[in-house]
């Protein structure tokens, strides 16, 4: 059952030579740059990260509406009546391991399956980001009281790196999904 609950995250296991850049490289670079930028600015002045109206709260406010959008996009893709999206993607087609009758089988993805996987992942990731934001805001002060003052900065930096990585990963993947829905889906395969 646990495997089924984590299945929306299987998008990350799709194998394609360019996909890992979108999934990992861009989000890591953006997370590191934005975290460094935030904490450099924090040394100059007081930039609130966890308080009401601070960065985490503003990102939470932005992200709260996204699961509904992603679910609507997922439903539209799943029921979209266009046969071209049910053809295997052009070579080298992205591949995914799936379980068929208890056996792991590698399949080449159609655009429909790829996009359904992507928007299921985005839905799950937006929910994870919402939970991370809520927990970050809620436990910030108690954790600050528990840990030694010398570790406050490092714990905050670690949390912001993870939080901003998930945020940027979701945003970059969203833009890639929008490219597919708005442009690539309507062009013939080359």
C-alpha positions, 0 to 999 in steps of 0.5 A: 500500500505504501508503494501506491501512496508514493507512486505520484513521486515515480515521475522522478524515476522517469529516465531520459537524458535531459529530464534530470537537468529539469528535475535536479540541476536547475532546482538545486542551482536556484535553491542554493542561489536563493538561499545564499541571497536570502541569508546574505540579505539577512546579515544586512537587515532583518528579513523575516523567514518564518513569521506571519507575512514572511517568506515561508508564509508568502510561498505558502499563500501562493502554493495553496491554490496549486493542487487544484490547478494540477488536479484539473490539468491531470484530469484534462490530460487523462481525458483529452480526446487526441490520439496523437498523445497516445503514441510513444514519444519520439526516440529516445523516448522517456522510460519508466519502470512499472509493475505488471503482474508483480514483475518490473517492466520498462516501458517507453512513455506516451505524451499522455502517460508522461504528462499524467505522471508529471501533473500527479507529481506536481500535485503531490509536490505542492502538497508536500510543500504546503506541509513543509511550510506549515511545519516550518512556521509552526515548529520554528520557535520551539526548535529555536528554543531546543537547539544551541544558539550556535546551530540556529543559522545552520538549521535555518539554512538547511530547512530553507535549502530543502524548502526552496529546493522543493519550491523551485523543483515544483516551479521549474517542472510546472513551466516544463509542463506548461510548455508541453501543454501549451506548445509541444503537445500541438506540434508534430513529432520530429 
